[in-house]
Amino acid sequence: MRIRDIGVSLLKGGRHQPRENLLLAADGPVGDRDFAIVDRHTGTVLKTVEYPLLVSCEANWAGGVLSMKIDGRRIAEKPTVTGEVLELDYWGRTTSMQVVDGPWAQQFSRLLGRNVVLTRSAVAGAVVYGDSVAISTTSSLARLARESGMAVDTRRFRATFTIDTGDADAHVEDSWVGRELELGGARLLVNDGIPRCAVIDVDPDTGARGTSLLKTLAGYRLRSNDIMFGVYAEVVSPGTVSVGDDVRLSV
């Protein structure tokens, strides 16, 4: 097995972007979902399933400059935190988000049709549904492609790592739960499977809805009312992982 694809999104819900390599810290992938859009009035972090246009937004951060492409317009400036901290509930967990000053909030408000602010997580991995690392496999993607009769873009599943599992059975990753994976210079503990929602039917570039992949997947992956695809994992030993690195499963 080897790493076929690596992907992260600096902006929660934003475009999932490929990486050639990724540093895994103890609390998860560095630079993944550091920023999020928040409705201050309702005290909620905006989610892709409710605001699919978020996936059309591309975010990068380098040299202290935050660059975001919002509705076709690129805005790049050095972000500064205002000092205001919002205590929010995210899937039953309290998370602290620092309000960020700059021109991005106005553009996001216009795009999404509501008054929002840009925030930065005070704690890494704060706006993740489950564990900080998500894993998909080529075997599982291939089966979904066969069942649906269409090519399946791996970005629809927003996996941190897509592992090339060769001719292994579809959903072989289910058998990894409770075991460790060595990949590149890091080691992960595989935990539960990932329940999926309508986000997989959202075009990973435009945010347009238009497939029935979730319905197809439900036909053979429904488990206690959850539609499962891929697995979550937590970092056991930090390190750098690159495309092409070998992946080894513990005995």
C-alpha positions in Angstrom: 0.0 0.0 0.0 1.1 3.6 -0.6 -0.1 7.1 -0.3 -1.9 8.1 -3.6 -3.3 11.5 -2.6 -3.0 14.0 0.3 -5.5 16.8 0.8 -6.3 19.5 3.3 -8.5 22.7 3.5 -7.1 25.7 5.4 -10.7 27.0 5.5 -13.3 24.8 7.1 -15.7 23.8 4.3 -13.5 25.4 1.7 -12.0 23.7 -1.4 -10.1 20.6 -0.6 -6.6 21.1 -2.0 -3.9 18.6 -2.9 -0.5 18.5 -1.2 2.6 16.6 -2.1 3.5 16.3 1.6 2.0 17.0 4.9 3.3 17.4 8.5 1.2 15.6 11.1 1.6 17.1 14.5 0.4 15.4 17.7 -3.0 17.2 17.3 -3.4 16.6 13.6 -2.5 17.8 10.1 -0.7 21.2 10.2 -2.7 23.8 8.3 -5.9 21.9 8.1 -9.1 23.8 8.9 -7.3 26.5 10.8 -9.9 29.0 9.7 -13.7 28.9 9.7 -16.7 31.1 8.8 -18.9 31.9 11.8 -22.4 33.4 12.1 -21.9 35.5 15.2 -25.6 36.0 15.7 -26.5 32.3 15.9 -23.1 31.3 17.3 -22.5 28.6 14.7 -19.7 27.5 12.5 -20.9 27.3 8.9 -20.9 23.8 7.4 -20.5 22.7 3.8 -23.7 20.7 3.8 -25.7 23.9 4.5 -23.5 26.3 2.5 -22.1 24.3 -0.4 -20.7 27.5 -2.0 -18.0 27.3 0.6 -16.2 24.6 -1.5 -15.7 27.1 -4.3 -13.5 29.2 -2.0 -9.8 28.5 -2.0 -7.5 29.4 0.9 -3.7 29.5 1.3 -1.5 30.8 3.9 2.2 31.4 3.4 4.8 33.9 4.7 2.2 35.3 7.1 -0.1 36.3 4.2 -3.6 34.8 4.1 -4.8 34.5 0.5 -8.4 33.6 -0.3 -10.3 33.2 -3.6 -13.9 34.1 -2.9 -16.4 34.1 -5.8 -13.6 34.4 -8.3 -11.9 37.3 -6.5 -8.5 36.8 -4.8 -7.9 38.7 -1.5 -4.5 38.5 0.1 -3.5 40.3 3.3 -1.8 39.6 6.6 -4.6 38.6 9.0 -4.8 40.0 12.5 -6.9 38.7 15.4 -9.2 41.3 16.9 -8.9 40.0 20.5 -12.5 38.9 20.4 -12.9 35.2 21.2 -16.2 33.4 20.4 -17.1 30.3 22.5 -19.1 28.1 20.2 -20.7 24.7 20.2 -19.4 22.4 17.5 -21.1 18.9 17.4 -21.5 18.9 21.1 -18.0 20.2 21.9 -17.2 23.8 23.0 -14.6 25.4 20.9 -12.9 28.8 21.0 -12.6 30.8 17.8 -10.7 34.0 17.4 -12.3 36.7 15.3 -10.0 37.8 12.4 -9.9 41.3 11.1 -9.6 42.0 7.4 -11.6 42.2 4.1 -12.6 38.5 3.9 -15.7 38.7 6.1 -17.4 41.2 3.9 -16.9 39.1 0.8 -18.0 35.9 2.5 -21.1 37.7 3.8 -22.0 38.8 0.2 -21.4 35.3 -1.2 -23.4 33.4 1.5 -26.1 35.9 1.9 -25.8 36.5 5.7 -23.6 38.5 8.0 -20.6 36.4 9.0 -17.1 36.7 10.4 -13.8 35.0 9.6 -12.3 33.2 12.6 -9.2 31.2 13.5 -9.3 28.2 15.7 -7.6 28.7 19.1 -7.0 25.0 19.3 -6.0 22.7 16.4 -8.6 20.4 15.2 -11.4 22.2 16.9 -13.8 22.2 13.9 -13.5 18.6 12.9 -16.5 16.3 13.2 -14.5 13.3 14.4 -10.7 12.6 14.6 -8.3 14.9 12.9 -7.3 12.5 10.1 -9.6 11.0 7.5 -8.6 8.1 5.3 -10.1 6.7 2.1 -8.9 3.9 -0.1 -8.8 3.3 -3.8 -10.6 0.0 -3.4 -13.6 1.6 -1.8 -13.6 4.5 -4.4 -13.5 1.9 -7.2 -16.5 0.1 -5.9 -18.5 3.3 -5.5 -17.6 4.2 -9.1 -18.8 0.8 -10.3 -22.1 1.0 -8.3 -22.8 4.6 -9.4 -21.6 4.3 -13.0 -19.6 7.4 -12.8 -16.0 8.5 -12.0 -15.7 9.5 -8.4 -13.5 12.4 -7.5 -11.7 11.6 -4.2 -12.1 15.2 -3.1 -15.8 14.6 -2.5 -14.7 12.7 0.6 -12.3 15.3 1.8 -9.8 12.7 3.0 -6.5 13.7 4.5 -5.0 10.6 2.9 -6.2 8.4 0.0 -4.4 5.1 0.2 -3.8 3.0 -2.9 -4.8 -0.5 -1.7 -4.2 -2.3 -5.0 -6.6 -5.2 -5.6 -7.7 -5.4 -2.0 -11.4 -5.8 -1.3 -13.6 -2.6 -1.1 -13.7 -1.2 2.4 -10.7 -3.1 3.5 -10.1 -0.1 5.8 -12.9 -1.4 8.1 -10.6 -4.2 9.2 -8.0 -1.6 10.3 -10.0 -0.2 13.2 -8.1 -0.5 16.4 -4.8 -1.1 14.6 -1.9 1.3 13.7 -0.7 2.5 10.4 2.8 3.6 9.6 2.9 6.0 6.8 6.0 8.1 5.8 7.5 9.4 9.1 4.3 9.2 11.1 2.1 6.6 12.8 -1.7 6.6 13.2 -4.2 4.7 15.2 -7.3 3.9 13.2 -10.6 4.5 15.0 -14.2 4.5 13.8 -15.6 4.6 10.3 -16.8 7.9 8.9 -20.6 8.6 8.6 -21.3 10.5 5.4 -23.8 13.2 4.4 -24.9 15.1 1.3 -21.5 16.8 1.0 -20.4 14.0 -1.2 -23.0 15.0 -3.8 -21.5 18.6 -3.9 -19.2 19.3 -6.8 -15.7 19.8 -5.2 -14.9 22.8 -7.4 -18.2 24.7 -7.8 -20.3 23.6 -4.8 -23.2 22.7 -7.2 -25.3 19.7 -6.2 -25.9 17.1 -8.9 -25.1 13.5 -8.1 -26.8 10.7 -6.2 -23.7 9.2 -4.7 -25.0 9.3 -1.1 -28.1 7.4 -2.2 -26.0 4.8 -4.1 -23.7 4.4 -1.1 -26.6 3.9 1.2 -27.6 0.9 -0.9 -24.7 -1.1 0.4 -23.1 0.8 3.2 -25.9 1.6 5.6 -25.0 0.8 9.2 -27.4 1.7 12.0 -28.8 4.7 10.0 -25.3 5.9 9.1 -23.9 5.7 5.6 -20.2 4.8 6.1 -17.2 5.4 3.9 -13.6 5.6 5.0 -12.1 5.7 8.6 -11.0 8.3 11.1 -7.5 8.1 12.7 -5.6 9.9 15.3 -1.9 10.7 15.4 0.2 8.4 17.6 3.6 9.5 16.3 4.1 12.9 14.5 6.0 13.1 11.3 5.9 14.1 7.6 3.9 12.1 5.0 4.4 12.4 1.3 2.7 11.2 -1.8 4.1 7.8 -2.8 5.1 6.9 0.8 4.6 3.3 1.8 1.8 2.4 4.2 2.3 -0.4 6.6 -0.4 -2.0 8.8 0.6 -3.2 12.3 0.3 -6.9 13.0 
